[in-house]
Amino acid sequence: MRANNDSSSSTLATNAGSKKKSLDDIQNNVGVLLKTLKPGDITNYPKPGETCTIHYDAYIEEDYISGENPVPFDSSRKRGECFNFCLGAAQVIEGLDVAVSKMSLGEEVEATIPFPYAYGVAGYPPVVPPRTTLIFRVELIQISSSTDKSAILENLAFHS
């Protein structure tokens, strides 16, 4: 499976000015709400430090709720490439780290991410307005550790 490691091609970058919290701190704050759209295997859950391969569609909450056919402001599906990131390494917004950490392999969820765990008070102009709650539709496709030789070889082949 080919995956895109170039986070510059998406708006999933972290909110650079925010004070980072640990995954445990965020999970204990109950800020991120998950609605299961498709159950996963309920056996394999990612751990901090593992690489997660996901597909996602990201929406502004107001647009998602009010529109019949909301258009995502960012989407790995529209790009036709999965997105890879290291769980708990602040490579994505905090709420996405939390959502994926609670998912099992193959699971698809609708994650409601309040602004403190998304792009904060400032937002991500001009794409995400200040103090904006986001909705992510996320599917966890693969979990691999740094010692997973097949994932390393696949990653090397992708970047050659």
N, C-alpha and C positions, 0 to 999 in steps of 0.2 A: 504494500500500500504506500503510495506516495503521499508525503505530507509536506506542508509548507512550514519551514522554520523561520521565515523572514517576517518577524512581527512588525516591521515597518510598513508592510503592505496592508495592515489592518489597523483598526482603531482600538485594539485590545491592549495597547500599551498602558502601563500603570500611570496613575496620577502622580507625576514626579514631585510635586510640592507637598504631598501628604505625608504624615507621620505613619510609618508602616507598623502594622500590628501582626502578631503571629497568627497562624491559622487557628490555634486553640482560642486565642482572645476573640477572634471574629465569630467562631462557631458558638462560643458561649454567649454571645450577644443576640442570638436568634434573629438577626437582621435580614438574612436571606431566606426567602420562602421558596420551596420547591413543590411543583405539582408534577407527578409522574404521568408522562404521556405514553411511554412504552417501558415495561419492566425490563431490568437487566438480568444478569445471571444470579444475582444476590449472593455471590460468592467472592468475586474478585473486585476489590476496592483499591483505588490508588492510594499510595502513601507519599508523604512529602519526599521530594528528591526524585521521584519517578517521572518519566516522560509520559504525558497524556496526549493522545491523539483524539481530537474532537471535530465534529462538524457543528456549526452554530449559525444562528440568525439573531442579530441584535436589533432591538427596537426601543424607541422612546415609549415609555409606558402610556402616555396620553394618546399617541398615535395608534398604538397596539389595541387599546381598549375601545377607542372611538371609531376605528375604521373597520369596514367589512373585509377589505384586503390590504392590511397594513404592509408597508414597504420597509424592509430592514435598512438601517443606516450602514450596516456592515454585515457581511455574510460570507462564510467560507464556502457554503453551498453554491452561491452565485459565482464565486471564483473558480469552482470546480476542484478545489484542493482542500484537503484536511488541514487542520492547524495543530501544530505540536507546541507544547510548553512544558516546563519542569514545574510540577506541583509544589507550591509553597515557596517558590524562588522569586516572587514579586515580578514575574514576567507578564502577568495579566492583571486586570483590576481585581481587587481583593475579593469582591463578591463572587467572581467567577472561580477563583481558587477554592472558595468555600463550597460552592455548588458542586464542582467536579469532585471534590474530596468526599462528598456524601453519595456519589453515584457509583453503581456497580457496572461492570463491563456490559456494554450493549444497551444500557439504559438511556432513555431520552426523557428530558424534563423541560418544564417551563420554569425558569428561575426568575423571581422578582427580586431585583437588587436595588435597595434604597440608595440614594445619592451618597451617603457617607462611605459606602462600600463600592461605589462606582467611580465617578469623576469628581465627587465632592461638591463643595460650595461653588467652585469656579466653573465646573463643567469641562467640556472639551470643545471650545469654540473652533469653528462655527458649527460643528456636527452635533454636539450635545450641549444643550443650554445649561446654565447654572442650576444647581439643586434638582437634578433630574433623576427620577427613578427609571431604571432600565428593565426590560424584559429580554431574557435570553432563552431561546429554544436551543438546547444543547444535547448532543448525542455523544456518549463516550464510546469511541470506536476501538481504541487500543491502549494498553498500559504496558510500558516497558521500563526496565531498570537499566542503569548504566552498564550492568554486567550482562545484559541480554545481547549476545553476539549477533543474532539475526537482525535486531533493530539497529545495531551499530553499522553493520554491513549495508543494510537498506539505506540508512542515512548517508553513508559515504557514497553509495551509488547514485543517490539522488543529487548530491552536490558535485558530482564529477562532471 
